Amino acid sequence: MPSPEDIKQRIEASITGAHAEVEDTTGGGDHFRATVTAPAFEGRSRIEQHRLVYDVFGAEIGGAIHALSLKTQTPLKTPTP
Amino acid sequence: MSSTEPSPVRDLPMAGNAPAPAAETSSGEPNPIRDAIAEAIEQHAVILFMKGTPEAPACGFSARTVAILEALDTPFAAVDILPDPRIREELSAISNWPTIPQLFANGELIGGCDIVSEMYESGELAEALS
């Protein structure tokens, strides 16, 4: 059963420059919520952004990972200190 | 996406030497479920593929998406994907989207619960559904 940390690491390993924050929404190891920030999202529609993340997990979505709720954004929206 | 005429995919192996025709994955193979889904997407201005029904959603994400459509007073068609696992398989093959629910408007995938919620909150959804 994947942990939020597993999910985070796999997203960050697969999408260049991505930063992911992942929580297990039910504590059951199969419902997750992820906020992913990545330069690769720039110029892409929301659908394309979410597909990039879903593609990391392939058939596990709907299988071992029952739900992966996503919020995607580009680094531009992060205020710089 | 529509198959309006029988396309000449069935090249007969007149000079054929190919031993493996890959018949099962060929696009010429009849696929009534996929065709029915594609047709439903084309024929309804707004259509939601969900778990359960709008009256009795079987999943929180489907329930939330229905609630948003109802809040916008948007008429929509709904398809319950639960009765037959092939519905979900074929839908995801068409849409290249792995999760349920899936909302389509004017033949295009709008998104799942997350995107629909985001667009509702930003006000974009009403426009996309018009």
Backbone of each chain as ProteinMPNN parsed JSONL, in Angstrom:
{"seq_chain_A": "MPSPEDIKQRIEASITGAHAEVEDTTGGGDHFRATVTAPAFEGRSRIEQHRLVYDVFGAEIGGAIHALSLKTQTPLKTPTP", "coords_chain_A": {"N_chain_A": [[0.848, -1.201, 0.0], [0.682, 2.154, -0.937], [2.392, 4.949, 0.524], [1.806, 8.41, 1.472], [4.284, 9.606, 1.171], [5.568, 7.902, -0.659], [4.007, 8.392, -2.923], [4.5, 11.087, -3.318], [7.279, 11.032, -3.83], [7.388, 9.565, -6.178], [6.015, 11.177, -7.982], [7.666, 13.414, -7.984], [9.993, 12.301, -8.955], [9.316, 11.656, -11.513], [8.325, 13.845, -12.919], [9.913, 16.51, -14.205], [11.482, 18.797, -12.107], [9.349, 18.975, -10.393], [7.378, 19.719, -7.51], [5.815, 18.165, -4.891], [3.032, 17.964, -2.698], [1.585, 15.722, -0.586], [-1.238, 14.156, 0.776], [-2.818, 11.635, 2.716], [-6.072, 11.088, 2.479], [-7.961, 9.626, 3.83], [-6.654, 7.972, 5.528], [-6.424, 5.382, 4.89], [-4.635, 4.538, 2.991], [-5.289, 4.512, 0.327], [-6.689, 6.64, -0.72], [-5.789, 9.693, -1.883], [-4.615, 13.084, -1.732], [-3.111, 15.438, -3.754], [-1.005, 18.224, -4.163], [0.58, 19.649, -6.766], [3.38, 21.26, -7.974], [4.909, 22.406, -10.817], [7.286, 23.258, -13.351], [6.844, 22.084, -15.787], [4.166, 22.216, -16.256], [3.532, 24.567, -17.403], [1.855, 26.429, -19.874], [0.133, 24.415, -20.451], [-3.139, 22.939, -20.483], [-5.498, 22.519, -17.757], [-6.461, 19.918, -17.839], [-4.45, 18.6, -19.273], [-2.337, 18.961, -17.525], [-3.168, 17.5, -15.295], [-3.254, 14.993, -16.476], [-0.544, 14.5, -16.889], [0.3, 13.97, -14.307], [-1.352, 11.82, -13.559], [-0.368, 9.969, -15.362], [1.984, 9.132, -14.249], [1.271, 7.091, -12.605], [-0.233, 5.293, -14.004], [-2.064, 2.348, -14.507], [-2.461, 1.977, -11.848], [-4.052, 3.945, -10.824], [-7.294, 3.988, -9.825], [-6.989, 1.412, -9.278], [-4.884, 0.109, -7.036], [-4.483, 2.642, -6.043], [-7.091, 4.221, -5.126], [-8.219, 6.744, -5.301], [-6.945, 9.778, -6.465], [-6.762, 12.878, -5.772], [-6.299, 15.966, -7.342], [-4.404, 18.984, -7.411], [-3.012, 21.256, -9.501], [-0.274, 23.362, -10.342], [1.729, 26.052, -11.681], [5.142, 27.056, -11.099], [5.286, 29.805, -11.245], [3.198, 30.931, -9.929], [3.802, 30.814, -7.336], [4.623, 32.87, -4.725], [7.576, 34.767, -4.663], [10.14, 35.03, -2.214]], "CA_chain_A": [[0.0, 0.0, 0.0], [1.576, 3.313, -1.028], [2.256, 6.006, 1.523], [1.871, 9.729, 0.836], [5.671, 9.864, 0.809], [5.805, 7.171, -1.92], [3.33, 9.112, -4.014], [5.263, 12.331, -3.508], [8.572, 10.752, -4.458], [7.21, 9.116, -7.562], [5.667, 12.346, -8.812], [8.836, 14.288, -8.125], [10.995, 11.606, -9.761], [8.87, 11.48, -12.898], [8.062, 15.117, -13.585], [11.103, 17.325, -13.958], [11.331, 20.028, -11.332], [8.079, 19.006, -9.673], [7.311, 19.658, -6.053], [4.497, 17.623, -4.575], [2.601, 17.78, -1.312], [0.596, 14.648, -0.684], [-1.817, 13.663, 2.026], [-3.729, 10.49, 2.674], [-7.274, 11.775, 2.958], [-8.788, 8.777, 4.69], [-5.811, 7.172, 6.401], [-6.51, 3.987, 4.461], [-3.593, 4.201, 2.036], [-5.74, 4.413, -1.068], [-7.251, 7.917, -1.166], [-4.767, 10.709, -1.676], [-4.774, 14.399, -2.339], [-1.781, 15.961, -4.051], [-0.817, 19.519, -4.814], [1.83, 19.493, -7.51], [3.874, 22.461, -8.636], [5.967, 21.994, -11.745], [7.452, 24.094, -14.541], [6.333, 21.355, -16.961], [2.744, 22.488, -16.437], [3.336, 25.847, -18.079], [1.337, 26.364, -21.234], [-0.767, 23.268, -20.625], [-4.458, 23.062, -19.865], [-5.642, 21.756, -16.512], [-6.597, 18.501, -18.166], [-3.124, 18.078, -19.635], [-1.531, 18.947, -16.301], [-3.572, 16.349, -14.476], [-2.847, 13.769, -17.167], [0.885, 14.276, -16.637], [0.44, 13.354, -12.987], [-1.965, 10.489, -13.608], [0.477, 9.069, -16.155], [3.029, 8.585, -13.376], [0.771, 5.907, -11.892], [-0.85, 4.367, -14.952], [-3.233, 1.553, -14.122], [-2.668, 1.98, -10.384], [-5.178, 4.827, -10.557], [-8.504, 3.174, -9.953], [-6.651, 0.114, -8.715], [-4.361, 0.251, -5.676], [-4.768, 4.019, -5.652], [-8.505, 4.361, -5.48], [-8.486, 8.123, -5.686], [-5.853, 10.738, -6.35], [-7.325, 14.188, -6.027], [-5.155, 16.766, -7.76], [-4.378, 20.417, -7.708], [-1.737, 21.477, -10.185], [0.041, 24.771, -10.566], [3.084, 26.317, -12.165], [5.919, 27.761, -10.073], [5.114, 31.248, -11.368], [2.171, 31.41, -9.012], [4.336, 30.806, -5.983], [5.279, 34.156, -4.473], [8.995, 34.649, -4.322], [10.42, 35.75, -0.979]], "C_chain_A": [[0.883, 1.251, 0.0], [1.331, 4.311, 0.112], [2.266, 7.348, 0.79], [3.293, 10.059, 0.379], [6.052, 9.145, -0.491], [5.241, 7.946, -3.111], [4.117, 10.371, -4.367], [6.55, 12.051, -4.284], [8.414, 10.325, -5.906], [6.834, 10.274, -8.482], [6.912, 13.182, -9.056], [9.922, 13.635, -8.973], [10.611, 11.578, -11.237], [8.663, 12.79, -13.644], [9.19, 16.079, -13.201], [10.761, 18.592, -13.176], [10.069, 20.09, -10.483], [8.288, 19.017, -8.167], [5.892, 19.211, -5.698], [4.264, 17.608, -3.073], [1.445, 16.799, -1.344], [0.06, 14.307, 0.696], [-2.737, 12.48, 1.753], [-5.032, 10.977, 3.287], [-8.128, 10.928, 3.882], [-7.973, 7.989, 5.711], [-5.754, 5.716, 5.984], [-5.468, 3.581, 3.43], [-4.074, 4.044, 0.607], [-6.457, 5.661, -1.586], [-6.231, 9.004, -0.848], [-5.178, 12.03, -2.295], [-3.378, 14.972, -2.552], [-1.874, 17.353, -4.648], [0.558, 19.468, -5.464], [2.161, 20.801, -8.208], [5.016, 22.046, -9.55], [6.058, 22.952, -12.925], [6.886, 23.421, -15.8], [4.863, 21.65, -17.233], [2.505, 23.752, -17.263], [2.843, 25.645, -19.507], [0.413, 25.195, -21.478], [-2.09, 23.531, -19.935], [-4.483, 22.255, -18.575], [-5.701, 20.257, -16.794], [-5.231, 17.901, -18.482], [-2.213, 17.991, -18.399], [-1.877, 17.733, -15.44], [-3.163, 15.039, -15.126], [-1.382, 13.457, -16.922], [1.084, 13.566, -15.301], [-0.163, 11.944, -12.975], [-1.055, 9.491, -14.319], [1.605, 8.459, -15.321], [2.579, 7.235, -12.806], [0.053, 4.896, -12.783], [-2.061, 3.659, -14.38], [-3.436, 1.476, -12.612], [-3.803, 2.908, -9.978], [-6.457, 4.042, -10.819], [-8.274, 1.758, -9.449], [-6.207, 0.296, -7.276], [-4.582, 1.665, -5.142], [-6.204, 4.303, -6.07], [-8.807, 5.772, -5.964], [-7.242, 8.97, -5.482], [-6.416, 12.085, -6.778], [-6.171, 15.145, -6.3], [-5.44, 18.254, -7.774], [-3.016, 20.671, -8.321], [-1.518, 22.966, -10.388], [1.463, 24.909, -11.081], [3.824, 27.119, -11.1], [5.724, 29.271, -10.116], [4.146, 31.782, -10.338], [2.643, 31.42, -7.567], [5.039, 32.133, -5.737], [6.735, 33.963, -4.083], [9.279, 35.493, -3.09], [11.19, 37.056, -1.244]], "O_chain_A": [[1.751, 1.385, 0.863], [0.207, 4.48, 0.586], [2.68, 7.426, -0.367], [3.494, 10.7, -0.652], [6.767, 9.7, -1.325], [5.892, 8.125, -4.14], [4.364, 10.676, -5.534], [6.869, 12.733, -5.257], [9.223, 10.689, -6.759], [7.286, 10.338, -9.625], [7.184, 13.605, -10.179], [10.69, 14.33, -9.638], [11.476, 11.488, -12.108], [8.808, 12.84, -14.866], [9.383, 16.408, -12.031], [9.864, 19.349, -13.547], [9.752, 21.135, -9.915], [9.223, 18.421, -7.633], [4.907, 19.799, -6.145], [5.155, 17.289, -2.286], [0.451, 17.013, -2.039], [0.816, 14.186, 1.66], [-3.342, 12.366, 0.687], [-5.09, 11.25, 4.486], [-8.938, 11.462, 4.64], [-8.527, 7.41, 6.645], [-5.11, 4.902, 6.646], [-5.412, 2.418, 3.03], [-3.357, 3.505, -0.237], [-6.797, 5.731, -2.767], [-5.859, 9.207, 0.307], [-5.967, 12.09, -3.239], [-2.561, 14.988, -1.631], [-2.704, 17.626, -5.516], [1.571, 19.268, -4.792], [1.343, 21.371, -8.931], [5.975, 21.412, -9.11], [5.038, 23.407, -13.442], [6.499, 24.096, -16.754], [4.366, 21.366, -18.323], [1.401, 23.975, -17.761], [3.351, 24.8, -20.244], [-0.049, 24.998, -22.602], [-2.159, 24.249, -18.937], [-3.612, 21.421, -18.328], [-5.089, 19.446, -16.1], [-4.901, 16.815, -18.007], [-1.423, 17.058, -18.262], [-0.998, 17.038, -14.93], [-2.774, 14.09, -14.444], [-1.008, 12.295, -16.765], [1.927, 12.677, -15.176], [0.434, 11.004, -12.452], [-0.975, 8.323, -13.937], [2.119, 7.391, -15.654], [3.399, 6.351, -12.558], [-0.231, 3.776, -12.358], [-2.968, 4.29, -13.836], [-4.457, 0.972, -12.145], [-4.441, 2.712, -8.944], [-6.661, 3.503, -11.907], [-9.218, 1.001, -9.222], [-7.016, 0.594, -6.398], [-4.832, 1.863, -3.953], [-6.481, 4.589, -7.235], [-9.558, 5.965, -6.92], [-6.575, 8.883, -4.451], [-6.532, 12.389, -7.965], [-5.176, 15.141, -5.576], [-6.537, 18.711, -8.095], [-1.987, 20.341, -7.73], [-2.465, 23.728, -10.581], [2.288, 24.007, -10.937], [3.193, 27.791, -10.284], [5.974, 29.951, -9.12], [4.244, 32.935, -9.917], [1.976, 31.962, -6.685], [5.962, 32.485, -6.472], [7.07, 33.098, -3.274], [8.707, 36.573, -2.942], [11.507, 37.786, -0.305]]}, "seq_chain_B": "MSSTEPSPVRDLPMAGNAPAPAAETSSGEPNPIRDAIAEAIEQHAVILFMKGTPEAPACGFSARTVAILEALDTPFAAVDILPDPRIREELSAISNWPTIPQLFANGELIGGCDIVSEMYESGELAEALS", "coords_chain_B": {"N_chain_B": [[-13.963, 11.33, -34.124], [-16.322, 10.072, -34.673], [-17.606, 7.34, -36.501], [-18.414, 7.573, -39.476], [-18.555, 6.417, -41.959], [-17.933, 3.226, -43.449], [-14.658, 2.636, -43.164], [-11.804, 2.015, -45.243], [-10.221, 0.064, -43.793], [-9.864, -2.595, -43.763], [-7.735, -3.928, -45.284], [-7.251, -6.317, -47.589], [-5.289, -9.217, -47.524], [-3.824, -9.428, -50.115], [-1.325, -9.42, -51.371], [-0.178, -10.292, -49.239], [2.115, -10.923, -46.626], [2.222, -10.894, -44.047], [2.189, -12.494, -41.029], [0.996, -12.051, -38.563], [-1.841, -10.58, -37.966], [-2.892, -8.977, -35.947], [-5.586, -8.844, -35.072], [-7.291, -8.44, -32.897], [-6.848, -5.956, -31.739], [-7.326, -4.266, -33.736], [-8.659, -1.377, -35.361], [-10.827, -1.84, -36.823], [-12.324, -3.659, -35.6], [-15.485, -4.518, -34.267], [-16.929, -2.554, -31.74], [-19.191, -2.205, -29.731], [-19.79, -1.044, -27.229], [-17.933, 0.998, -26.893], [-18.624, 2.555, -29.103], [-21.22, 3.296, -28.412], [-20.757, 4.882, -26.187], [-19.23, 6.955, -27.27], [-21.121, 8.015, -28.969], [-23.052, 8.885, -27.178], [-21.651, 10.927, -25.909], [-21.389, 12.701, -27.965], [-24.012, 13.34, -28.493], [-25.167, 14.622, -26.346], [-25.295, 17.778, -24.877], [-24.267, 18.321, -22.367], [-22.797, 15.911, -20.426], [-22.478, 13.533, -17.883], [-20.374, 11.082, -16.684], [-20.559, 8.807, -14.173], [-20.302, 7.341, -10.834], [-22.94, 5.543, -9.761], [-26.149, 7.176, -9.556], [-27.505, 10.472, -10.327], [-29.452, 10.897, -8.376], [-28.77, 9.045, -6.477], [-25.797, 9.001, -5.78], [-22.806, 7.02, -5.864], [-20.374, 7.563, -4.878], [-18.231, 9.907, -3.343], [-16.939, 11.809, -4.948], [-18.334, 11.784, -7.318], [-20.784, 12.588, -6.3], [-20.203, 15.194, -5.491], [-19.694, 16.433, -7.904], [-22.16, 16.227, -9.218], [-23.645, 17.835, -7.484], [-22.543, 20.327, -7.992], [-23.248, 20.748, -10.675], [-25.96, 20.853, -10.339], [-26.169, 23.081, -8.734], [-25.516, 25.012, -10.55], [-27.673, 24.871, -12.085], [-27.652, 23.394, -14.407], [-28.816, 21.501, -17.063], [-28.251, 18.037, -17.477], [-27.084, 14.969, -18.912], [-26.728, 11.732, -17.48], [-24.584, 8.995, -16.886], [-24.369, 5.928, -15.402], [-21.534, 4.236, -14.464], [-21.105, 1.947, -13.131], [-22.6, -0.536, -13.507], [-21.369, -2.172, -15.471], [-18.118, -3.155, -15.926], [-16.837, -2.713, -18.322], [-17.749, -0.342, -19.331], [-16.408, 1.69, -18.001], [-13.791, 1.067, -18.754], [-13.835, 1.444, -21.537], [-14.683, 4.08, -21.705], [-12.519, 5.428, -20.484], [-10.573, 4.793, -22.31], [-11.406, 6.233, -24.505], [-11.36, 8.859, -23.546], [-8.893, 9.224, -22.459], [-8.504, 9.461, -19.748], [-8.213, 8.638, -16.404], [-9.919, 8.471, -14.181], [-13.11, 8.502, -12.421], [-15.671, 10.745, -11.508], [-16.373, 11.817, -14.939], [-16.763, 14.673, -16.771], [-18.327, 15.884, -19.634], [-18.653, 18.432, -22.076], [-20.25, 19.682, -24.871], [-19.051, 17.724, -26.44], [-16.452, 17.649, -25.55], [-13.985, 16.706, -23.136], [-14.31, 18.027, -19.991], [-13.338, 17.61, -17.416], [-12.474, 15.925, -14.321], [-13.72, 15.555, -10.966], [-12.019, 17.299, -9.486], [-11.125, 19.294, -11.313], [-13.566, 20.25, -12.239], [-14.576, 21.286, -9.847], [-12.668, 23.293, -9.3], [-13.052, 24.936, -11.521], [-15.65, 25.676, -11.136], [-15.476, 27.173, -8.813], [-13.924, 29.297, -9.711], [-15.565, 30.417, -11.511], [-15.418, 29.735, -14.151], [-16.728, 27.516, -15.024], [-19.481, 27.719, -15.639], [-19.431, 29.063, -18.03], [-18.048, 27.261, -19.663], [-19.911, 25.278, -19.865], [-21.935, 26.291, -21.296]], "CA_chain_B": [[-14.372, 10.283, -33.206], [-17.46, 9.339, -35.217], [-17.293, 6.51, -37.648], [-19.559, 7.878, -40.325], [-18.619, 5.489, -43.08], [-16.988, 2.118, -43.292], [-13.378, 3.051, -43.736], [-11.149, 0.877, -45.881], [-9.128, -0.444, -42.965], [-9.693, -4.03, -43.923], [-6.911, -4.273, -46.446], [-7.15, -7.764, -47.736], [-3.87, -9.599, -47.708], [-3.632, -9.943, -51.482], [0.094, -9.72, -51.529], [0.204, -10.274, -47.83], [3.039, -11.907, -46.062], [2.246, -10.656, -42.605], [1.556, -13.61, -40.342], [0.264, -11.631, -37.37], [-2.658, -9.437, -38.339], [-3.306, -8.195, -34.764], [-7.002, -8.599, -35.306], [-8.049, -8.043, -31.71], [-6.71, -4.542, -31.416], [-7.564, -3.493, -34.94], [-9.742, -0.408, -35.222], [-11.966, -2.331, -37.567], [-13.071, -4.576, -34.731], [-16.68, -3.872, -33.712], [-16.835, -2.279, -30.303], [-20.471, -1.507, -29.519], [-19.817, -0.223, -26.014], [-17.196, 2.235, -27.17], [-19.419, 3.35, -30.04], [-22.37, 3.862, -27.7], [-20.254, 5.957, -25.325], [-18.849, 8.079, -28.14], [-22.352, 8.605, -29.467], [-23.687, 9.61, -26.068], [-20.883, 12.158, -25.679], [-21.699, 13.621, -29.068], [-25.418, 13.718, -28.586], [-25.626, 15.412, -25.206], [-24.487, 18.984, -24.685], [-23.54, 18.109, -21.108], [-23.019, 14.53, -19.984], [-21.619, 13.155, -16.765], [-20.177, 9.665, -16.392], [-20.405, 8.828, -12.723], [-20.627, 6.128, -10.087], [-24.281, 5.729, -9.227], [-27.032, 8.07, -10.307], [-27.586, 11.792, -9.678], [-30.303, 10.782, -7.18], [-28.089, 8.201, -5.493], [-24.392, 8.836, -6.172], [-22.165, 5.936, -5.113], [-19.006, 7.978, -4.579], [-18.226, 11.311, -2.945], [-16.498, 12.682, -6.04], [-19.491, 11.885, -8.22], [-21.804, 13.371, -5.602], [-19.843, 16.606, -5.495], [-19.836, 16.94, -9.27], [-23.601, 16.393, -9.432], [-24.102, 18.991, -6.695], [-22.101, 21.545, -8.69], [-24.097, 20.921, -11.861], [-27.29, 21.26, -9.877], [-26.049, 24.458, -8.249], [-25.497, 25.872, -11.732], [-28.934, 24.668, -12.799], [-27.314, 22.894, -15.74], [-29.371, 20.194, -17.418], [-27.187, 17.133, -17.929], [-27.328, 13.537, -18.977], [-25.832, 11.019, -16.573], [-24.403, 7.572, -17.148], [-23.783, 5.175, -14.289], [-20.533, 3.337, -15.041], [-20.903, 0.782, -12.262], [-23.198, -1.832, -13.861], [-20.534, -3.002, -16.333], [-16.757, -2.607, -15.886], [-16.366, -2.332, -19.656], [-18.101, 1.055, -19.596], [-15.307, 2.507, -17.528], [-12.615, 0.798, -19.59], [-13.971, 2.061, -22.856], [-14.723, 5.526, -21.504], [-11.166, 5.917, -20.237], [-9.82, 4.661, -23.559], [-11.818, 7.337, -25.371], [-11.066, 10.18, -22.978], [-7.533, 9.269, -21.929], [-8.657, 10.014, -18.399], [-8.348, 7.382, -15.672], [-10.79, 8.45, -12.998], [-14.536, 8.798, -12.501], [-16.495, 11.087, -12.661], [-15.866, 12.559, -16.088], [-17.785, 15.573, -17.302], [-18.118, 16.332, -21.009], [-19.565, 19.442, -22.595], [-20.082, 19.89, -26.311], [-18.175, 16.699, -26.986], [-15.093, 17.738, -25.014], [-13.795, 16.418, -21.721], [-14.039, 19.182, -19.127], [-12.439, 17.105, -16.386], [-13.06, 15.167, -13.232], [-14.243, 16.342, -9.85], [-11.106, 18.382, -9.082], [-11.137, 20.381, -12.294], [-14.909, 20.819, -12.223], [-14.682, 22.111, -8.634], [-11.84, 24.494, -9.486], [-13.678, 25.815, -12.523], [-16.867, 26.213, -10.528], [-15.093, 28.221, -7.869], [-13.393, 30.455, -10.428], [-16.594, 30.957, -12.398], [-15.224, 29.32, -15.546], [-17.506, 26.332, -15.403], [-20.744, 28.097, -16.267], [-19.133, 29.41, -19.418], [-17.678, 26.044, -20.386], [-21.077, 24.421, -20.043], [-22.99, 26.977, -22.048]], "C_chain_B": [[-15.526, 9.457, -33.795], [-17.012, 8.496, -36.402], [-18.461, 6.616, -38.606], [-19.661, 6.927, -41.504], [-17.641, 4.359, -42.845], [-15.665, 2.462, -43.958], [-12.627, 1.819, -44.243], [-9.958, 0.366, -45.072], [-8.848, -1.91, -43.237], [-8.961, -4.371, -45.211], [-6.767, -5.786, -46.54], [-5.717, -8.147, -48.101], [-3.608, -10.217, -49.075], [-2.184, -10.341, -51.705], [0.695, -9.913, -50.141], [1.211, -11.332, -47.458], [3.104, -11.748, -44.542], [1.514, -11.786, -41.885], [0.707, -13.183, -39.145], [-0.559, -10.388, -37.661], [-3.151, -8.592, -37.166], [-4.784, -7.852, -34.806], [-7.704, -8.037, -34.081], [-7.967, -6.562, -31.399], [-7.01, -3.663, -32.624], [-8.755, -2.554, -34.749], [-10.973, -0.841, -36.003], [-12.842, -3.268, -36.753], [-14.318, -3.873, -34.199], [-16.545, -3.697, -32.201], [-18.071, -1.49, -29.906], [-20.491, -0.628, -28.277], [-19.101, 1.104, -26.257], [-18.003, 3.15, -28.094], [-20.579, 4.036, -29.319], [-21.929, 5.021, -26.806], [-19.925, 7.184, -26.169], [-20.098, 8.796, -28.648], [-23.039, 9.432, -28.375], [-22.971, 10.94, -25.821], [-21.208, 13.193, -26.754], [-23.109, 14.174, -28.975], [-25.908, 14.582, -27.434], [-24.692, 16.595, -24.985], [-23.655, 18.855, -23.408], [-23.844, 16.691, -20.631], [-21.976, 14.167, -18.932], [-21.572, 11.627, -16.648], [-19.783, 9.571, -14.927], [-20.609, 7.443, -12.119], [-21.958, 6.35, -9.399], [-25.075, 6.664, -10.117], [-27.049, 9.432, -9.624], [-28.414, 11.74, -8.389], [-29.591, 10.004, -6.08], [-26.637, 7.962, -5.921], [-23.71, 7.813, -5.274], [-20.738, 6.294, -4.718], [-19.029, 9.474, -4.298], [-17.851, 12.265, -4.077], [-17.626, 12.868, -7.057], [-20.567, 12.762, -7.593], [-21.493, 14.863, -5.681], [-20.034, 17.22, -6.885], [-21.309, 17.162, -9.62], [-24.097, 17.645, -8.709], [-23.716, 20.3, -7.384], [-22.978, 21.805, -9.914], [-25.483, 21.386, -11.448], [-27.264, 22.697, -9.363], [-26.059, 25.443, -9.417], [-26.78, 25.755, -12.541], [-28.7, 24.187, -14.228], [-28.022, 21.571, -15.998], [-28.244, 19.281, -17.906], [-27.693, 15.706, -18.007], [-26.342, 12.858, -18.047], [-25.784, 9.543, -16.945], [-23.737, 6.943, -15.929], [-22.808, 4.155, -14.872], [-20.428, 2.028, -14.257], [-21.478, -0.549, -12.788], [-22.295, -2.736, -14.694], [-19.128, -2.41, -16.379], [-16.244, -2.165, -17.256], [-16.704, -0.878, -19.971], [-16.939, 1.951, -19.18], [-14.057, 2.313, -18.387], [-12.686, 1.549, -20.91], [-14.005, 3.579, -22.744], [-13.308, 6.076, -21.331], [-10.296, 5.806, -21.491], [-10.143, 5.819, -24.498], [-11.256, 8.659, -24.854], [-9.613, 10.33, -22.558], [-7.533, 9.902, -20.535], [-8.982, 8.843, -17.475], [-9.438, 7.327, -14.615], [-12.238, 8.786, -13.35], [-14.853, 9.73, -11.341], [-15.72, 11.752, -13.802], [-17.006, 13.379, -16.669], [-17.38, 16.028, -18.708], [-19.118, 17.424, -21.334], [-19.231, 19.682, -24.051], [-19.026, 18.953, -26.894], [-16.77, 16.683, -26.425], [-15.061, 17.364, -23.537], [-13.479, 17.706, -20.969], [-13.082, 18.762, -18.018], [-13.18, 16.238, -15.393], [-13.485, 16.111, -12.125], [-13.339, 17.527, -9.477], [-11.198, 19.578, -10.012], [-12.5, 21.054, -12.309], [-15.073, 21.74, -10.997], [-13.895, 23.407, -8.783], [-12.505, 25.479, -10.433], [-14.969, 26.423, -11.997], [-16.507, 27.379, -9.615], [-14.59, 29.47, -8.575], [-14.425, 31.082, -11.359], [-16.467, 30.515, -13.841], [-16.21, 28.254, -15.994], [-18.79, 26.704, -16.148], [-20.529, 28.404, -17.737], [-18.829, 28.16, -20.249], [-18.887, 25.174, -20.69], [-22.15, 25.063, -20.911], [-22.913, 26.641, -23.529]], "O_chain_B": [[-15.687, 8.284, -33.458], [-16.156, 8.896, -37.19], [-19.396, 5.818, -38.539], [-20.76, 6.664, -41.992], [-16.649, 4.513, -42.134], [-15.582, 2.562, -45.182], [-12.802, 0.716, -43.725], [-8.844, 0.249, -45.583], [-7.752, -2.408, -42.981], [-9.506, -5.018, -46.106], [-6.216, -6.43, -45.647], [-5.047, -7.473, -48.883], [-3.221, -11.381, -49.179], [-1.875, -11.442, -52.162], [1.891, -9.725, -49.914], [1.158, -12.473, -47.917], [3.916, -12.373, -43.859], [0.326, -12.0, -42.126], [-0.215, -13.903, -38.761], [-0.044, -9.271, -37.611], [-3.784, -7.561, -37.395], [-5.175, -6.703, -34.598], [-8.626, -7.232, -34.218], [-8.907, -5.981, -30.859], [-6.95, -2.437, -32.529], [-9.726, -2.887, -34.07], [-12.046, -0.258, -35.848], [-13.949, -3.624, -37.158], [-14.223, -2.74, -33.725], [-16.097, -4.598, -31.493], [-18.02, -0.269, -29.759], [-21.137, 0.42, -28.27], [-19.583, 2.174, -25.886], [-18.055, 4.363, -27.892], [-20.883, 5.201, -29.577], [-22.637, 6.021, -26.682], [-20.295, 8.307, -25.825], [-20.129, 10.022, -28.744], [-23.538, 10.529, -28.626], [-23.614, 11.955, -25.554], [-21.289, 14.391, -26.485], [-23.368, 15.323, -29.332], [-26.961, 15.211, -27.539], [-23.472, 16.444, -24.915], [-22.484, 19.233, -23.379], [-25.004, 16.319, -20.456], [-20.785, 14.447, -19.069], [-22.607, 10.971, -16.528], [-18.802, 10.174, -14.494], [-21.029, 6.505, -12.796], [-22.091, 7.237, -8.555], [-24.722, 6.909, -11.271], [-26.65, 9.544, -8.465], [-28.118, 12.449, -7.428], [-29.786, 10.272, -4.895], [-26.284, 6.87, -6.367], [-23.991, 7.739, -4.078], [-19.978, 5.432, -4.275], [-19.764, 10.22, -4.944], [-18.368, 13.378, -4.162], [-17.84, 13.961, -7.58], [-21.186, 13.579, -8.274], [-22.379, 15.688, -5.904], [-20.472, 18.362, -7.024], [-21.661, 18.165, -10.242], [-24.876, 18.42, -9.263], [-24.477, 21.267, -7.36], [-23.399, 22.936, -10.159], [-26.103, 22.209, -12.122], [-28.228, 23.441, -9.54], [-26.548, 26.566, -9.29], [-26.961, 26.442, -13.546], [-29.451, 24.528, -15.141], [-27.851, 20.62, -15.236], [-27.38, 19.715, -18.667], [-28.596, 15.295, -17.277], [-25.235, 13.357, -17.847], [-26.8, 8.929, -17.273], [-22.674, 7.382, -15.489], [-23.198, 3.309, -15.676], [-19.733, 1.104, -14.681], [-20.888, -1.598, -12.533], [-22.438, -3.957, -14.634], [-18.957, -1.275, -16.825], [-15.331, -1.344, -17.347], [-16.028, -0.246, -20.783], [-16.539, 2.854, -19.916], [-13.356, 3.273, -18.707], [-11.729, 2.196, -21.335], [-13.433, 4.285, -23.575], [-12.942, 7.071, -21.958], [-9.398, 6.619, -21.708], [-9.266, 6.324, -25.2], [-10.744, 9.473, -25.623], [-9.148, 11.446, -22.325], [-6.697, 10.74, -20.199], [-9.94, 8.116, -17.736], [-9.839, 6.241, -14.197], [-12.535, 9.285, -14.435], [-14.327, 9.511, -10.25], [-14.578, 12.184, -13.641], [-18.066, 12.854, -17.011], [-16.261, 16.487, -18.938], [-20.279, 17.363, -20.928], [-18.069, 19.864, -24.415], [-18.217, 19.349, -27.734], [-15.973, 15.811, -26.772], [-15.989, 17.666, -22.786], [-12.501, 18.39, -21.273], [-12.125, 19.476, -17.715], [-14.338, 15.87, -15.589], [-13.595, 17.32, -12.329], [-13.826, 18.62, -9.189], [-11.332, 20.72, -9.572], [-12.591, 22.279, -12.382], [-15.636, 22.83, -11.101], [-14.382, 24.484, -8.44], [-12.525, 26.686, -10.19], [-15.338, 27.539, -12.362], [-17.148, 28.429, -9.642], [-14.802, 30.583, -8.093], [-14.19, 32.148, -11.928], [-17.3, 30.87, -14.674], [-16.492, 28.106, -17.183], [-19.14, 26.088, -17.155], [-21.348, 28.047, -18.585], [-19.288, 28.022, -21.383], [-18.886, 24.42, -21.663], [-23.161, 24.434, -21.221], [-23.724, 27.129, -24.316]]}, "name": "protein", "num_of_chains": 2, "seq": "MPSPEDIKQRIEASITGAHAEVEDTTGGGDHFRATVTAPAFEGRSRIEQHRLVYDVFGAEIGGAIHALSLKTQTPLKTPTPMSSTEPSPVRDLPMAGNAPAPAAETSSGEPNPIRDAIAEAIEQHAVILFMKGTPEAPACGFSARTVAILEALDTPFAAVDILPDPRIREELSAISNWPTIPQLFANGELIGGCDIVSEMYESGELAEALS"}
